[in-house]
Amino acid sequence: MNPQHIFYIIIGILVFNFILDKIVDALNAKHFNDQVPSPINDVYDDKEYKKSQRYKKENYRFGLITSTVSIIATLLFFFFDGFAYIDELARSYSENEIVVGLIFFGCIMLASDLVSTPFGYYKTFVIEEKYGFNKTNTATFFLDKLKGWLVMGIIGGGILALLIWFYQETKSNFWLYAWGLITFFTIFMNMFYARLIVPLFNKQTPLEEGTLRDKIEAYANKVGFTLKNIFVIDGSKRSTKANAYFSGFGSEKRITLYDTLINDLEDEEIVAVLAHEVGHYKKKHIITNLLSSIITTGVMLWLLSLFIGNPLLSEALAVNQPSFHIGLIAFGVLYSPISEIIGIVMNYISRAFEYQADNYAKQTYKGGPLISALKKLSKNSLSNLTPHPAYVFMHYSHPTLLERYQNLMK
């Protein structure tokens, strides 16, 4: 196989992924006007349902435009030797491979973000604003961008520098050191993300004393779940959409509630949602997902070590000097079909875990409040209640509202 063959395989993968996604999106869009199944037809009244249909259609059209622009820009970059140009630019500043790699990916990320930012701005301040979701302002939007760049530069740049250094020092065995590094980072972030990263973007405050906290603590004591850290995050700073999540282990274990969740739901419904999150912990879903991520990362890095040094990868992208960063780009595209399959499998497992967490909440608390909470959250986010099965199979990490309702009513 010569470099040109690899190049066209890469292009074929990019085009195939795009076409497949658009076919699945189009199938899903055909169901936007379907009648809502009777068990959940109380989520929307007629006016709200029409509003949700407009929201879905507008997002679909917008997604079609953004993804088309993205694939065209990507293909042009490949066909006009964009990677070779950026590589040459980076090497004009330094001969150190670590510095070259950092400049190379810095330029790629910056260019990508400059292209995507106008679309993100339109999505936030036109579409989300139009349907009453947006609560952020322009200053916060761009400040978030700046903070994101800084976090990515420091953390992402540091990890990339170490990966390149491992490769230079150990060659084919670099994947073991890289795996160790990424495993440590993954566990560390699972432990301390809420303490170290979230405060850069949002304010977190302990849930104040009152009936809600009393009910949460009473439930936690009932099921033997040690819970000292219950925080409220100012999600309303950016959006009206609500959420809740569990994070950390041991002494860093915490439940985080969006203030919008507290505003949208009754106390019993909030406790039911938290019972669902406790179910994930009790069923060891968090540990299972963490171990699965570590294992799949190890396999990916091992495969990367087999190909990264092959000059054909660099030559396929019109770069004559083999390097870690160019090889990583080519391998990333070649690996994407495997990554897609892994993602589908993990989504399937995730949906099964959601059923288990729902069942735990029903068994240890109540199913009724969880159903009403799910309906309210779906209504308030204008969720799609009639997705196409293929779209669910490809993209959903949670069962549909109808599926969760039917499971909880058993």
C-alpha positions as CSV (number, residue, x, y, z in Angstrom):
1,M,0.0,0.0,0.0
2,N,1.3,3.4,-0.9
3,P,0.7,6.8,0.7
4,Q,-1.9,7.8,-1.9
5,H,-4.0,4.7,-1.1
6,I,-3.9,5.6,2.6
7,F,-4.9,9.2,1.8
8,Y,-8.0,8.1,-0.2
9,I,-8.9,5.6,2.6
10,I,-8.8,8.6,5.0
11,I,-11.0,10.7,2.7
12,G,-13.4,7.7,2.2
13,I,-13.8,7.3,6.0
14,L,-14.5,11.1,6.5
15,V,-17.1,11.1,3.7
16,F,-18.7,7.8,4.8
17,N,-19.0,9.1,8.4
18,F,-20.6,12.3,7.2
19,I,-23.1,10.6,4.9
20,L,-24.1,8.0,7.5
21,D,-24.7,10.8,10.1
22,K,-26.8,12.8,7.6
23,I,-28.9,9.7,6.7
24,V,-29.6,9.0,10.4
25,D,-30.3,12.7,11.0
26,A,-32.8,12.7,8.1
27,L,-34.5,9.6,9.3
28,N,-34.9,11.2,12.7
29,A,-36.2,14.4,11.2
30,K,-39.0,12.5,9.4
31,H,-40.4,11.7,12.9
32,F,-40.6,15.2,14.1
33,N,-44.3,15.5,13.3
34,D,-45.3,12.1,14.7
35,Q,-48.1,11.9,17.1
36,V,-46.8,11.6,20.7
37,P,-47.6,8.2,22.2
38,S,-50.5,8.3,24.6
39,P,-48.6,7.4,27.8
40,I,-46.5,10.6,27.5
41,N,-48.9,12.9,25.5
42,D,-49.5,15.0,28.6
43,V,-45.9,16.4,28.3
44,Y,-46.9,19.1,25.9
45,D,-50.1,20.9,25.2
46,D,-50.8,21.6,21.5
47,K,-49.1,25.0,21.6
48,E,-46.0,23.7,23.3
49,Y,-45.8,20.7,21.0
50,K,-45.8,22.9,18.0
51,K,-43.1,25.0,19.6
52,S,-41.0,21.8,20.2
53,Q,-41.5,20.8,16.6
54,R,-40.2,24.2,15.4
55,Y,-37.2,23.9,17.7
56,K,-36.3,20.5,16.5
57,K,-36.6,21.5,12.9
58,E,-34.6,24.6,13.3
59,N,-31.8,22.7,15.1
60,Y,-31.9,20.0,12.4
61,R,-31.4,22.6,9.6
62,F,-28.7,24.4,11.6
63,G,-26.9,21.1,12.2
64,L,-27.0,20.3,8.5
65,I,-25.4,23.6,7.6
66,T,-22.7,23.4,10.3
67,S,-21.8,19.8,9.5
68,T,-21.7,20.5,5.8
69,V,-19.4,23.5,6.3
70,S,-17.2,21.4,8.6
71,I,-16.8,18.5,6.2
72,I,-16.1,20.8,3.3
73,A,-13.5,22.7,5.3
74,T,-11.9,19.4,6.4
75,L,-11.8,17.9,2.9
76,L,-10.2,21.1,1.5
77,F,-7.6,21.1,4.3
78,F,-6.7,17.5,3.4
79,F,-6.7,18.0,-0.4
80,F,-4.7,21.2,-0.3
81,D,-2.0,19.8,2.1
82,G,-3.0,21.9,5.0
83,F,-1.3,19.6,7.5
84,A,2.0,19.9,5.6
85,Y,1.7,23.7,5.6
86,I,1.0,23.8,9.4
87,D,3.9,21.3,10.0
88,E,6.3,23.5,8.0
89,L,5.1,26.6,9.9
90,A,5.7,24.9,13.2
91,R,9.1,23.8,12.2
92,S,10.1,27.3,11.2
93,Y,9.9,28.2,14.9
94,S,11.7,25.3,16.5
95,E,13.5,22.0,15.8
96,N,12.3,20.4,19.0
97,E,9.6,17.8,18.3
98,I,7.7,18.6,21.4
99,V,7.5,22.3,20.6
100,V,6.7,21.5,17.0
101,G,3.9,19.2,18.1
102,L,2.4,21.8,20.5
103,I,2.5,24.6,17.8
104,F,1.0,22.2,15.3
105,F,-2.0,21.2,17.4
106,G,-2.3,24.7,18.8
107,C,-2.8,26.0,15.2
108,I,-5.2,23.2,14.3
109,M,-7.3,23.8,17.4
110,L,-7.3,27.5,17.0
111,A,-8.3,27.3,13.4
112,S,-11.1,24.9,14.2
113,D,-12.4,27.1,17.0
114,L,-12.4,30.2,14.8
115,V,-14.5,28.4,12.3
116,S,-16.9,26.9,14.9
117,T,-17.3,30.0,17.1
118,P,-19.6,32.0,14.8
119,F,-21.9,28.9,14.6
120,G,-21.8,28.5,18.4
121,Y,-22.6,32.2,18.8
122,Y,-25.6,31.9,16.4
123,K,-26.8,28.8,18.2
124,T,-26.7,30.5,21.6
125,F,-27.9,34.0,20.8
126,V,-30.3,33.3,18.0
127,I,-31.8,29.8,18.3
128,E,-31.5,29.2,22.1
129,E,-32.6,32.9,22.6
130,K,-35.6,32.5,20.3
131,Y,-36.9,29.6,22.3
132,G,-36.3,31.1,25.7
133,F,-33.3,28.9,26.8
134,N,-30.4,31.3,26.6
135,K,-29.5,33.3,29.8
136,T,-25.9,34.0,29.0
137,N,-24.5,37.3,27.6
138,T,-21.8,38.0,25.1
139,A,-19.1,38.7,27.7
140,T,-19.7,35.4,29.4
141,F,-19.8,33.6,26.0
142,F,-16.4,34.8,25.0
143,L,-14.9,34.6,28.5
144,D,-15.9,30.9,28.5
145,K,-14.1,30.5,25.2
146,L,-11.0,32.1,26.7
147,K,-11.1,30.0,29.8
148,G,-11.6,26.9,27.6
149,W,-8.5,27.8,25.6
150,L,-6.4,28.3,28.7
151,V,-7.6,25.0,30.3
152,M,-7.0,23.1,27.0
153,G,-3.6,24.8,26.5
154,I,-2.4,24.0,30.0
155,I,-3.8,20.5,30.5
156,G,-4.1,19.3,26.9
157,G,-0.7,20.9,26.0
158,G,0.9,19.3,29.1
159,I,-0.4,15.8,28.3
160,L,0.5,16.1,24.6
161,A,4.1,17.2,25.5
162,L,4.5,14.2,27.8
163,L,3.1,11.8,25.1
164,I,5.6,13.1,22.5
165,W,8.4,12.8,25.1
166,F,7.4,9.2,25.9
167,Y,7.4,8.4,22.2
168,Q,10.9,9.9,21.7
169,E,12.3,8.1,24.7
170,T,10.6,4.6,24.4
171,K,9.4,4.3,20.8
172,S,7.2,1.2,20.5
173,N,6.7,0.9,24.3
174,F,5.5,4.5,24.6
175,W,1.8,3.3,24.8
176,L,2.4,1.8,28.2
177,Y,3.6,5.1,29.7
178,A,0.9,7.0,27.8
179,W,-1.7,4.6,29.1
180,G,-0.5,5.1,32.7
181,L,-0.5,8.9,32.3
182,I,-4.0,9.0,30.8
183,T,-5.3,6.6,33.4
184,F,-4.0,8.7,36.2
185,F,-5.4,11.9,34.6
186,T,-8.8,10.2,34.1
187,I,-9.1,9.1,37.7
188,F,-7.8,12.4,39.0
189,M,-10.4,14.3,36.9
190,N,-13.2,12.0,38.0
191,M,-12.2,12.8,41.6
192,F,-11.5,16.5,41.5
193,Y,-13.2,17.9,38.3
194,A,-16.0,19.5,40.4
195,R,-13.5,21.1,42.8
196,L,-10.9,22.3,40.2
197,I,-12.5,22.9,36.9
198,V,-16.2,23.6,37.5
199,P,-15.4,26.7,39.6
200,L,-13.6,28.3,36.6
201,F,-17.0,28.5,34.9
202,N,-19.7,28.3,37.5
203,K,-20.4,29.1,41.1
204,Q,-21.2,26.2,43.4
205,T,-22.7,26.7,46.8
206,P,-23.8,24.1,49.4
207,L,-27.5,23.4,49.4
208,E,-29.0,25.5,52.1
209,E,-30.8,24.0,55.2
210,G,-34.5,23.3,54.6
211,T,-37.1,20.7,53.7
212,L,-35.3,19.7,50.4
213,R,-32.0,19.1,52.1
214,D,-33.8,17.2,54.9
215,K,-35.6,15.0,52.4
216,I,-32.3,14.3,50.5
217,E,-30.4,13.4,53.7
218,A,-33.3,11.2,55.0
219,Y,-33.3,9.3,51.7
220,A,-29.5,9.0,51.7
221,N,-29.5,7.6,55.3
222,K,-32.3,5.2,54.4
223,V,-30.3,3.6,51.6
224,G,-26.9,3.8,53.4
225,F,-25.4,6.3,51.1
226,T,-23.0,8.6,52.9
227,L,-23.6,12.1,51.5
228,K,-22.1,15.2,53.0
229,N,-21.6,17.3,49.8
230,I,-24.8,18.6,48.2
231,F,-24.1,21.5,46.0
232,V,-26.2,23.9,43.9
233,I,-24.6,25.2,40.6
234,D,-25.7,28.4,38.9
235,G,-26.8,26.8,35.7
236,S,-29.3,29.6,35.1
237,K,-26.3,31.8,34.4
238,R,-26.2,30.4,30.9
239,S,-29.4,28.4,30.2
240,T,-32.9,27.5,31.6
241,K,-32.2,23.8,30.9
242,A,-31.9,21.7,34.1
243,N,-29.6,18.9,35.1
244,A,-28.1,17.1,38.1
245,Y,-25.1,14.9,38.3
246,F,-23.0,12.8,40.7
247,S,-19.2,13.1,40.8
248,G,-16.1,12.0,42.7
249,F,-15.3,9.1,45.1
250,G,-14.7,8.8,48.8
251,S,-14.5,12.1,50.6
252,E,-14.8,13.9,47.2
253,K,-18.2,12.3,46.5
254,R,-20.8,14.9,45.8
255,I,-24.2,15.5,44.3
256,T,-24.6,18.7,42.2
257,L,-28.0,20.2,41.4
258,Y,-28.6,22.9,38.8
259,D,-30.5,25.8,40.3
260,T,-32.9,25.5,37.3
261,L,-33.7,21.9,38.5
262,I,-34.6,23.2,41.9
263,N,-36.8,25.8,40.3
264,D,-38.5,23.4,37.9
265,L,-39.2,20.4,40.1
266,E,-41.0,19.7,43.4
267,D,-39.0,18.4,46.3
268,E,-40.1,14.8,45.9
269,E,-39.2,14.9,42.2
270,I,-35.8,16.2,43.0
271,V,-35.2,13.4,45.5
272,A,-36.4,10.9,42.9
273,V,-33.8,12.2,40.4
274,L,-31.1,12.0,43.1
275,A,-32.3,8.4,43.9
276,H,-31.6,7.7,40.2
277,E,-28.1,9.1,40.6
278,V,-27.5,7.1,43.8
279,G,-28.6,4.1,41.8
280,H,-25.7,4.6,39.4
281,Y,-23.3,4.7,42.3
282,K,-24.8,1.7,44.1
283,K,-24.9,-0.4,40.9
284,K,-21.2,0.5,40.4
285,H,-21.9,2.1,37.0
286,I,-19.4,4.9,37.5
287,I,-16.6,2.4,38.3
288,T,-17.6,0.2,35.3
289,N,-17.7,3.1,32.9
290,L,-14.3,4.3,34.2
291,L,-12.7,0.8,33.8
292,S,-14.2,0.5,30.3
293,S,-12.8,3.9,29.3
294,I,-9.4,2.9,30.7
295,I,-9.4,-0.5,28.8
296,T,-10.5,1.0,25.5
297,T,-8.0,3.7,25.8
298,G,-5.2,1.1,26.4
299,V,-6.3,-0.8,23.3
300,M,-6.4,2.4,21.2
301,L,-2.9,3.4,22.4
302,W,-1.5,0.0,21.7
303,L,-2.8,0.1,18.1
304,L,-1.4,3.6,17.8
305,S,2.0,2.3,18.8
306,L,1.9,-0.2,16.0
307,F,1.3,2.5,13.3
308,I,2.6,5.8,14.6
309,G,6.1,5.3,13.4
310,N,5.1,4.3,9.9
311,P,6.3,7.0,7.4
312,L,3.4,6.1,5.2
313,L,1.0,7.9,7.6
314,S,3.0,11.1,7.3
315,E,3.5,10.8,3.6
316,A,-0.2,10.2,3.1
317,L,-0.7,13.8,4.4
318,A,2.1,15.1,2.2
319,V,4.6,15.5,5.0
320,N,8.0,14.0,4.2
321,Q,9.4,14.0,7.7
322,P,7.6,11.4,9.9
323,S,6.5,12.8,13.2
324,F,4.3,11.9,16.1
325,H,1.8,14.6,15.6
326,I,1.2,13.9,11.9
327,G,0.9,10.2,12.5
328,L,-1.6,10.9,15.3
329,I,-3.8,12.9,12.9
330,A,-3.8,10.1,10.3
331,F,-4.3,7.3,12.8
332,G,-7.2,9.3,14.4
333,V,-9.2,9.2,11.2
334,L,-8.3,5.6,10.4
335,Y,-9.3,4.6,13.9
336,S,-12.6,6.5,13.8
337,P,-14.8,3.6,12.5
338,I,-13.6,1.5,15.5
339,S,-14.3,4.5,17.8
340,E,-17.8,4.8,16.4
341,I,-18.5,1.1,17.0
342,I,-17.2,1.4,20.6
343,G,-19.4,4.5,21.1
344,I,-22.5,2.6,19.9
345,V,-21.7,-0.3,22.3
346,M,-21.1,2.1,25.2
347,N,-24.3,3.9,24.5
348,Y,-26.1,0.5,24.6
349,I,-24.6,-0.3,27.9
350,S,-25.4,3.2,29.2
351,R,-29.0,2.8,28.3
352,A,-29.1,-0.4,30.2
353,F,-27.5,1.3,33.2
354,E,-30.2,4.0,33.0
355,Y,-32.9,1.4,33.3
356,Q,-31.1,-0.1,36.3
357,A,-30.8,3.3,38.0
358,D,-34.5,4.1,37.3
359,N,-35.4,0.7,38.9
360,Y,-33.3,1.5,41.9
361,A,-35.0,4.8,42.4
362,K,-38.4,3.2,42.1
363,Q,-37.5,0.4,44.5
364,T,-35.9,2.6,47.2
365,Y,-38.0,5.8,46.8
366,K,-40.9,6.2,44.4
367,G,-41.5,5.7,40.6
368,G,-44.2,8.3,40.3
369,P,-42.2,11.4,41.2
370,L,-39.4,10.2,38.8
371,I,-41.8,9.9,36.0
372,S,-43.3,13.3,36.6
373,A,-39.7,14.8,36.9
374,L,-38.7,13.2,33.6
375,K,-41.8,14.6,31.9
376,K,-41.2,18.1,33.2
377,L,-37.5,18.1,32.2
378,S,-38.5,16.9,28.7
379,K,-41.1,19.6,28.4
380,N,-38.8,22.4,29.7
381,S,-36.0,21.4,27.2
382,L,-38.4,20.9,24.3
383,S,-37.1,17.3,23.9
384,N,-37.9,15.1,20.9
385,L,-40.4,12.6,22.2
386,T,-40.6,10.6,18.9
387,P,-37.0,9.9,17.8
388,H,-36.2,7.4,15.1
389,P,-34.9,4.0,16.5
390,A,-31.8,4.3,14.3
391,Y,-31.0,7.7,15.8
392,V,-31.5,6.3,19.3
393,F,-29.3,3.4,18.5
394,M,-26.5,5.6,17.2
395,H,-26.6,8.5,19.6
396,Y,-28.7,8.1,22.7
397,S,-26.9,7.4,26.0
398,H,-30.3,7.3,27.7
399,P,-33.5,5.5,26.8
400,T,-36.3,7.6,25.3
401,L,-38.8,9.1,27.7
402,L,-41.5,6.6,26.5
403,E,-39.1,3.7,27.2
404,R,-38.3,5.0,30.6
405,Y,-42.0,5.5,31.4
406,Q,-42.9,2.0,30.3
407,N,-40.0,0.5,32.4
408,L,-41.0,2.5,35.5
409,M,-44.6,1.5,35.2
410,K,-43.9,-2.3,35.2
